[in-house]
Amino acid sequence: MRIGVDLGGTKIEAIALDASGREAFRKRVPTPRGDYDGTVSVIAGLVKAAGEGTVGIAFPARWRGIW
């Protein structure tokens, strides 16, 4: 399973693709703005819900509120 996480300023979305490249999981949730621990918790929860696999995370080069 390949899991991708898109971390944005307004939403965090995760998708999991099976070995054939078919979508096995997808979920989008609001980003906890200004809450680093909350953001990490949301990402961890999405990855756990997606299943076991390799994980890639995409985010803007500069994300206001984190760095």
Buried (B, 14 or more C-beta within 10 A) or exposed (E): BBBBBBBBEEEBBBBBBEEEEEEBBEEEEEBBEEEEEEBEEBBEBBBEEBEEBEBEEEBEEEEEEBE
